Amino acid sequence: MSEIVRNDTKVLVVEDDKSLRELLQMELSRSGYKVTATSSGEEGFDAFREEIFNVVLQDIRMPGMDGVETLKLMRAESTIPEIIMFTGHGTIETAVECIKLGAYDYLTKPIKLDELELLIDKACEKNRLRLENINLKKEIQRFENHRIIGKSAVIQKVLDTVQRWGVTDEHVLISGESGTGKELIARAVHDTSRRVSKPFVTVNCGRFDANTAESELFGHMQGAFTGANKMRAGLFELADTGTLFMDEVSEMPLDVQVKLLRILETSTFRRMGGNHDIRVNVRFIFASNKILADCVNRGEFREDLYHRINLLPIPLPPLRQRPDDIIPLTWFFIQQCNENDSRSWEVTDEAMASLIAYQWPGNVRELRNTIRRACILANEPIITPDLFPFAPQKAVYVPPQNVARAVENVAFTASPLWVVERDHIQKVLELVEQNKSQAAKLLEIDRKTLYSKLERYDLEA
């Protein structure tokens, strides 16, 4: 763990042995931790209640209130800090009891400082993830009033664009892969407009064919065609004064595209079988999962219509380009799936890592369905990687493009295996900005092994 991170790590030591207590306080403070030392269970519990610690180091055998009783009280007070128990008179039964009561781990004396620091760092990483999950759960209350969830820079840029263009009356074109949430963005544009209290009508142009498109959009008069037993208003009329969201506009038949262009230019249309024009006041929002410029080049979409609807484009990024949003989206979908479940759901670190590493070809829709499936299959309120329909993803070190090209241009030179390993570890450390916990995960080794290799290869530890 970097010194910067350690400077934010608050450790509580509860130890009645004065020499050991002072040694731990001195050495751990020297290593960068913020240390508070107490000499009894009662004093330790009082300190525990007054301040939020990341990690607690606690002796089991102490005069007065012993470590086991203190552990029970601490866990009843809060489940946030990770608690490491140690004693010079350890038994298997005592260790099992402490773990059952919520201790993170158990060490026997004499304590090796380097081993203890590795354990503290590991516990602190778990504590950080626990706090992050708690904060995200709280943020769900704020998300509930919004349809769009995300904190990444790319989605915030989209939302800023929605705010800017929502107040205009110009038509909007939303482009993005299937499952990215184009309809949610369209609704957000409508909600930020002056038409927010007016109709929001949606239509999927992909289900149209040449025979049904005109009737659906323009409506028809009684007797306009076989089966038209009564007059029917079209979607343009239903959306009058409001917003019409036309999804998959690239799938609209070419002959209907001509009539749509006329409506955009004149704000008038004529029902099938009708003999007079109908004027409407509609704000159009279009969406496409295809690149319309390519459709134009292939002759599948009219160029004049493309230029008319592409005045205010909103490109929507796929989920793989906004990994910061995967965890808040996951918690949101968990809450949706378990609205009537009073249990507190958890997501394991391995499951979170797998969700973040997966590429999500089906985007947010696929993530939602994955979480729904996991919640149904889970026997306990815990989401684990085996509940996902895809194989657990593992993070892989991928060098930047410029580095990759440079490597390709360098002639291969045979090197001893230890040199290759040393250089690879160094690259991974540079990639994660010297974060040993992340480096160990990328290398698929435990932190203890990583530190031993850092010492062996004389790399910065």
VMD Tcl script that draws the C-alpha trace (Angstrom):
set ca {
  {0.00 0.00 0.00}
  {1.37 3.40 -0.93}
  {2.37 5.80 1.83}
  {-0.30 8.25 0.70}
  {-2.99 5.62 1.23}
  {-1.48 4.57 4.55}
  {-1.62 8.15 5.75}
  {-5.41 7.87 5.46}
  {-5.55 4.53 7.30}
  {-6.57 4.82 10.93}
  {-5.55 1.90 13.14}
  {-6.73 1.26 16.69}
  {-4.45 -0.87 18.89}
  {-6.04 -2.52 21.95}
  {-3.23 -4.24 23.91}
  {-2.61 -4.47 27.67}
  {1.09 -5.32 27.29}
  {2.72 -1.91 27.50}
  {5.95 -2.80 25.68}
  {4.11 -4.43 22.77}
  {1.55 -1.64 22.63}
  {4.24 1.04 22.43}
  {6.22 -0.97 19.88}
  {3.18 -1.38 17.62}
  {2.33 2.30 17.91}
  {5.88 3.38 17.09}
  {6.49 0.99 14.18}
  {3.08 1.34 12.56}
  {3.26 5.13 12.84}
  {6.69 4.98 11.24}
  {5.15 2.98 8.37}
  {2.65 5.78 7.76}
  {-0.49 4.65 9.59}
  {-2.47 6.90 11.92}
  {-2.33 4.93 15.17}
  {-4.37 5.21 18.36}
  {-3.25 2.91 21.20}
  {-5.32 1.84 24.22}
  {-4.48 -0.44 27.12}
  {-7.75 -2.26 27.87}
  {-10.93 -3.56 26.31}
  {-13.00 -0.86 28.00}
  {-10.68 1.92 26.82}
  {-10.47 0.42 23.33}
  {-14.26 0.20 23.02}
  {-14.65 3.82 24.12}
  {-12.15 4.91 21.44}
  {-13.95 2.68 18.90}
  {-17.23 4.48 19.59}
  {-15.71 7.96 19.34}
  {-13.98 7.62 15.97}
  {-14.28 5.60 12.79}
  {-11.21 3.38 12.35}
  {-10.27 1.35 9.30}
  {-8.54 -1.48 11.16}
  {-8.51 -2.60 14.80}
  {-5.64 -4.69 16.26}
  {-6.81 -6.33 19.46}
  {-5.39 -8.75 22.02}
  {-7.69 -11.55 23.16}
  {-6.45 -12.02 26.72}
  {-6.71 -8.80 28.70}
  {-7.66 -8.05 32.31}
  {-11.21 -6.84 32.83}
  {-13.13 -7.04 29.54}
  {-11.24 -9.50 27.34}
  {-10.80 -9.27 23.58}
  {-13.66 -11.65 22.71}
  {-16.17 -9.63 24.72}
  {-14.80 -6.37 23.28}
  {-15.08 -7.85 19.77}
  {-18.77 -8.65 20.40}
  {-19.48 -5.10 21.56}
  {-17.56 -3.57 18.66}
  {-19.39 -5.66 16.09}
  {-22.74 -4.78 17.68}
  {-21.75 -1.12 17.40}
  {-20.43 -1.18 13.82}
  {-19.54 -3.66 11.07}
  {-17.32 -1.20 9.20}
  {-13.78 -1.54 10.72}
  {-11.87 -4.75 10.06}
  {-10.76 -6.32 13.34}
  {-7.58 -8.42 13.62}
  {-7.23 -10.48 16.80}
  {-3.93 -11.76 18.28}
  {-2.81 -13.61 21.37}
  {0.07 -15.56 22.80}
  {-2.26 -18.35 23.95}
  {-4.12 -19.15 20.79}
  {-6.28 -22.20 20.22}
  {-8.21 -23.33 17.16}
  {-11.49 -22.99 19.08}
  {-10.74 -19.39 20.04}
  {-9.75 -18.51 16.49}
  {-12.95 -20.03 15.08}
  {-15.04 -18.17 17.67}
  {-13.41 -14.83 16.79}
  {-13.97 -15.34 13.07}
  {-17.62 -16.26 13.69}
  {-18.03 -13.09 15.74}
  {-16.83 -11.00 12.80}
  {-13.05 -10.76 13.14}
  {-11.18 -10.30 9.89}
  {-8.23 -12.51 10.84}
  {-6.35 -14.04 13.75}
  {-2.60 -13.95 14.53}
  {-0.56 -15.62 17.24}
  {2.30 -13.99 19.12}
  {5.14 -13.28 18.62}
  {3.96 -11.00 15.83}
  {6.14 -10.35 12.79}
  {5.80 -6.69 11.88}
  {6.16 -7.20 8.12}
  {3.50 -9.91 8.16}
  {1.23 -7.71 10.27}
  {1.59 -4.77 7.89}
  {0.68 -6.92 4.91}
  {-2.39 -8.11 6.79}
  {-3.34 -4.55 7.76}
  {-3.04 -3.43 4.14}
  {-5.20 -6.31 2.98}
  {-7.80 -5.59 5.66}
  {-7.71 -1.90 4.78}
  {-8.42 -2.68 1.13}
  {-11.46 -4.71 2.13}
  {-12.53 -1.90 4.44}
  {-12.22 0.61 1.60}
  {-14.45 -1.51 -0.63}
  {-16.95 -1.94 2.20}
  {-17.14 1.84 2.74}
  {-17.47 2.42 -0.99}
  {-20.36 -0.05 -1.19}
  {-22.09 1.58 1.77}
  {-21.75 5.02 0.19}
  {-23.06 3.73 -3.13}
  {-26.05 2.18 -1.41}
  {-26.82 5.54 0.18}
  {-26.48 7.27 -3.18}
  {-29.20 5.00 -4.55}
  {-31.70 7.21 -2.69}
  {-30.53 10.12 -4.81}
  {-30.60 8.03 -7.98}
  {-34.20 6.95 -7.39}
  {-35.46 10.33 -8.59}
  {-33.41 10.11 -11.79}
  {-33.66 7.65 -14.61}
  {-30.00 7.95 -15.57}
  {-27.35 6.61 -13.22}
  {-23.69 7.38 -13.68}
  {-20.76 9.31 -12.30}
  {-18.25 8.82 -15.12}
  {-16.98 11.82 -17.05}
  {-18.45 10.57 -20.34}
  {-21.99 10.16 -19.00}
  {-21.77 13.48 -17.18}
  {-20.87 15.08 -20.51}
  {-23.98 13.48 -22.02}
  {-26.14 14.83 -19.18}
  {-24.66 18.30 -19.61}
  {-25.61 18.15 -23.31}
  {-29.11 17.01 -22.36}
  {-29.48 20.02 -20.05}
  {-28.26 22.44 -22.75}
  {-30.39 21.11 -25.57}
  {-33.44 20.12 -23.60}
  {-34.58 23.74 -23.31}
  {-34.52 24.26 -27.09}
  {-37.25 23.12 -29.45}
  {-34.89 21.70 -32.05}
  {-34.92 18.04 -32.96}
  {-32.31 15.74 -31.39}
  {-30.54 12.64 -32.72}
  {-29.29 10.13 -30.14}
  {-26.85 7.52 -31.41}
  {-25.48 4.53 -29.55}
  {-25.30 0.78 -29.40}
  {-28.31 -1.31 -28.41}
  {-28.88 -1.34 -24.66}
  {-27.06 1.93 -23.89}
  {-30.24 3.69 -22.72}
  {-31.20 5.88 -25.67}
  {-34.86 6.04 -24.59}
  {-33.81 7.17 -21.09}
  {-31.78 9.98 -22.63}
  {-34.74 10.90 -24.83}
  {-36.98 11.09 -21.77}
  {-34.38 13.23 -20.02}
  {-34.38 15.65 -22.96}
  {-38.17 15.79 -22.75}
  {-38.12 16.27 -18.97}
  {-35.75 19.25 -19.23}
  {-37.84 20.92 -21.95}
  {-40.83 23.25 -21.74}
  {-42.90 20.27 -22.91}
  {-42.30 18.25 -19.74}
  {-46.03 18.27 -18.83}
  {-47.05 17.34 -22.39}
  {-47.20 13.88 -24.02}
  {-44.06 11.81 -24.52}
  {-44.84 9.27 -27.24}
  {-42.47 6.50 -28.29}
  {-42.39 4.44 -31.45}
  {-39.95 1.80 -32.65}
  {-39.45 2.25 -36.37}
  {-37.86 -1.18 -36.55}
  {-41.26 -2.86 -36.34}
  {-42.65 -0.89 -39.28}
  {-43.13 -2.28 -42.75}
  {-44.30 -0.46 -45.86}
  {-47.93 -1.36 -45.10}
  {-48.11 -0.33 -41.44}
  {-45.75 2.65 -41.12}
  {-48.02 5.30 -42.65}
  {-51.08 4.14 -40.71}
  {-49.13 4.11 -37.40}
  {-47.54 7.52 -37.91}
  {-50.18 9.48 -39.83}
  {-53.37 7.68 -38.83}
  {-56.13 6.82 -41.30}
  {-59.70 7.62 -42.19}
  {-62.46 5.04 -42.09}
  {-62.38 2.98 -45.29}
  {-58.86 4.15 -46.23}
  {-57.88 0.52 -46.80}
  {-59.27 -2.95 -46.22}
  {-59.85 -3.46 -42.50}
  {-59.95 0.28 -41.69}
  {-63.38 0.09 -40.04}
  {-63.02 3.39 -38.16}
  {-60.91 6.53 -38.12}
  {-57.66 6.28 -36.18}
  {-55.35 9.06 -35.03}
  {-51.66 8.55 -35.74}
  {-48.69 9.00 -33.45}
  {-48.02 12.50 -34.78}
  {-51.41 13.62 -33.51}
  {-51.00 11.83 -30.19}
  {-47.69 13.64 -29.65}
  {-49.09 17.09 -30.51}
  {-47.62 19.80 -28.18}
  {-45.28 17.16 -26.76}
  {-42.37 14.98 -27.85}
  {-42.28 12.05 -30.28}
  {-39.38 9.67 -29.74}
  {-38.61 7.67 -32.89}
  {-36.27 4.80 -32.05}
  {-34.32 2.86 -34.70}
  {-35.09 5.56 -37.26}
  {-32.58 3.93 -39.63}
  {-35.10 1.11 -40.17}
  {-37.81 3.40 -41.54}
  {-38.81 2.58 -45.16}
  {-37.45 5.06 -47.71}
  {-40.90 6.10 -48.98}
  {-41.96 6.94 -45.42}
  {-38.72 8.89 -44.91}
  {-39.86 11.26 -47.68}
  {-43.10 12.00 -45.83}
  {-41.30 12.39 -42.51}
  {-39.02 14.99 -44.07}
  {-42.08 16.94 -45.24}
  {-43.53 16.90 -41.72}
  {-40.24 18.18 -40.29}
  {-40.21 21.01 -42.82}
  {-43.88 22.05 -42.70}
  {-45.21 20.63 -39.39}
  {-48.18 19.28 -41.38}
  {-49.27 15.83 -42.56}
  {-52.32 14.14 -44.00}
  {-54.03 11.03 -42.71}
  {-54.30 8.08 -45.02}
  {-57.53 8.55 -46.95}
  {-57.82 12.16 -45.73}
  {-58.23 15.22 -47.94}
  {-56.82 18.01 -45.79}
  {-53.58 18.74 -43.96}
  {-53.30 18.52 -40.19}
  {-50.89 20.86 -38.41}
  {-49.07 19.63 -35.31}
  {-46.55 21.08 -32.86}
  {-44.20 18.17 -32.15}
  {-40.62 18.08 -30.94}
  {-38.87 15.04 -32.48}
  {-36.16 12.99 -30.85}
  {-34.59 10.33 -33.03}
  {-32.38 7.42 -32.06}
  {-30.32 4.93 -33.99}
  {-28.03 2.04 -33.10}
  {-26.47 2.34 -36.56}
  {-24.18 5.04 -37.88}
  {-26.60 6.99 -40.07}
  {-23.82 8.45 -42.21}
  {-22.92 4.89 -43.25}
  {-26.59 4.15 -43.95}
  {-26.66 7.21 -46.21}
  {-23.59 5.96 -48.10}
  {-25.28 2.57 -48.60}
  {-28.45 4.20 -49.89}
  {-30.50 2.98 -46.93}
  {-31.24 6.43 -45.52}
  {-32.01 9.71 -47.25}
  {-29.17 12.20 -47.09}
  {-31.49 15.24 -46.87}
  {-33.36 13.67 -43.94}
  {-30.07 12.82 -42.22}
  {-28.87 16.43 -42.36}
  {-32.26 17.62 -41.12}
  {-32.33 15.43 -38.00}
  {-28.61 15.62 -37.17}
  {-28.74 19.21 -35.98}
  {-28.25 18.37 -32.26}
  {-26.54 14.97 -32.00}
  {-26.04 13.17 -28.68}
  {-23.61 10.24 -28.99}
  {-24.19 7.80 -26.15}
  {-21.08 5.82 -25.07}
  {-21.24 2.03 -24.61}
  {-20.94 0.69 -21.06}
  {-17.39 -0.58 -21.67}
  {-16.30 3.05 -22.09}
  {-17.81 4.07 -18.75}
  {-16.57 1.41 -16.28}
  {-16.96 3.84 -13.35}
  {-20.72 3.49 -13.76}
  {-20.85 -0.31 -13.50}
  {-20.82 -0.47 -9.69}
  {-23.51 2.20 -9.07}
  {-25.64 0.62 -11.81}
  {-25.17 -2.78 -10.18}
  {-26.39 -1.53 -6.81}
  {-29.32 0.22 -8.45}
  {-30.42 -2.97 -10.22}
  {-29.95 -5.02 -7.03}
  {-32.26 -2.64 -5.21}
  {-34.80 -2.79 -8.04}
  {-34.80 -6.59 -7.91}
  {-35.17 -6.72 -4.13}
  {-37.49 -3.84 -3.30}
  {-39.52 -6.01 -0.92}
  {-36.49 -7.86 0.50}
  {-35.45 -6.59 3.93}
  {-32.11 -8.38 3.79}
  {-28.90 -6.46 3.16}
  {-27.42 -7.62 -0.13}
  {-23.68 -7.79 -0.72}
  {-21.46 -8.17 -3.79}
  {-18.15 -10.00 -3.37}
  {-14.91 -8.36 -4.46}
  {-14.44 -11.09 -7.08}
  {-17.92 -10.45 -8.50}
  {-17.29 -6.70 -8.69}
  {-13.96 -7.28 -10.44}
  {-15.65 -9.63 -12.91}
  {-18.42 -7.13 -13.66}
  {-15.91 -4.34 -14.26}
  {-13.63 -6.46 -16.47}
  {-16.46 -7.80 -18.68}
  {-16.93 -5.95 -21.99}
  {-20.78 -5.82 -21.91}
  {-21.69 -6.18 -25.61}
  {-25.34 -5.76 -24.56}
  {-24.46 -2.66 -22.51}
  {-26.65 -1.47 -19.61}
  {-29.54 -3.72 -20.64}
  {-27.27 -6.77 -20.39}
  {-25.98 -5.65 -16.98}
  {-29.55 -5.21 -15.72}
  {-30.55 -8.68 -16.91}
  {-27.36 -10.19 -15.47}
  {-28.08 -8.73 -12.03}
  {-31.73 -9.80 -12.19}
  {-30.66 -13.34 -13.02}
  {-28.06 -13.35 -10.22}
  {-30.61 -12.15 -7.64}
  {-33.01 -14.91 -8.67}
  {-30.36 -17.65 -8.57}
  {-28.71 -16.52 -5.31}
  {-29.50 -18.76 -2.34}
  {-28.26 -16.06 0.02}
  {-28.23 -12.24 -0.39}
  {-24.71 -12.35 -1.82}
  {-23.78 -11.84 -5.49}
  {-20.86 -14.08 -6.49}
  {-19.18 -14.59 -9.90}
  {-20.67 -18.09 -10.37}
  {-24.12 -16.47 -10.69}
  {-23.13 -14.67 -13.91}
  {-23.88 -16.20 -17.33}
  {-20.34 -15.37 -18.51}
  {-17.06 -16.78 -17.25}
  {-15.45 -14.61 -14.53}
  {-13.24 -12.04 -16.20}
  {-9.67 -11.52 -15.14}
  {-7.84 -8.24 -15.48}
  {-5.01 -8.37 -18.00}
  {-2.16 -5.93 -18.33}
  {-2.45 -4.20 -21.71}
  {0.36 -1.79 -22.56}
  {-0.52 1.57 -24.11}
  {-0.57 1.62 -27.93}
  {2.61 3.64 -28.20}
  {4.39 1.17 -25.90}
  {3.05 -1.79 -27.87}
  {4.28 -0.29 -31.15}
  {7.67 0.43 -29.62}
  {7.97 -3.16 -28.44}
  {7.10 -4.43 -31.92}
  {9.98 -2.42 -33.38}
  {12.57 -3.79 -30.97}
  {14.42 -6.92 -31.98}
  {13.86 -9.90 -29.69}
  {16.65 -10.45 -27.18}
  {16.88 -13.63 -25.13}
  {16.90 -12.87 -21.39}
  {16.93 -14.96 -18.23}
  {13.46 -15.80 -16.92}
  {13.98 -13.79 -13.73}
  {14.72 -10.66 -15.78}
  {11.49 -11.10 -17.74}
  {9.55 -11.53 -14.49}
  {11.21 -8.52 -12.86}
  {10.51 -6.27 -15.86}
  {6.91 -7.44 -16.09}
  {6.28 -6.72 -12.40}
  {7.82 -3.27 -12.86}
  {5.49 -2.56 -15.82}
  {2.43 -3.64 -13.87}
  {3.43 -1.45 -10.92}
  {3.82 1.52 -13.25}
  {0.42 0.76 -14.78}
  {-1.34 0.90 -11.40}
  {0.77 3.79 -10.09}
  {2.61 1.62 -7.52}
  {-0.61 0.32 -5.91}
  {0.60 -3.04 -4.57}
  {-2.91 -4.39 -3.96}
  {-3.99 -3.78 -7.55}
  {-0.66 -5.05 -8.88}
  {-1.06 -8.33 -6.97}
  {-4.55 -8.77 -8.44}
  {-3.31 -8.13 -11.99}
  {-0.40 -10.54 -11.50}
  {-2.77 -13.10 -9.88}
  {-0.54 -13.57 -6.85}
  {-1.08 -12.72 -3.19}
  {0.44 -9.61 -1.69}
  {2.95 -11.57 0.39}
  {4.35 -13.20 -2.75}
  {4.49 -9.83 -4.48}
  {6.44 -8.23 -1.63}
  {8.91 -11.11 -1.57}
  {9.51 -10.67 -5.31}
  {9.92 -6.91 -4.88}
  {12.59 -7.56 -2.24}
  {14.29 -10.26 -4.32}
  {14.49 -8.04 -7.41}
  {15.38 -4.92 -5.40}
  {12.28 -3.12 -6.64}
  {10.69 -0.34 -4.59}
  {8.47 -1.89 -1.91}
}
mol new
graphics top color blue
foreach p $ca { graphics top sphere $p radius 0.5 }
foreach p [lrange $ca 0 end-1] q [lrange $ca 1 end] { graphics top cylinder $p $q radius 0.2 }
display resetview
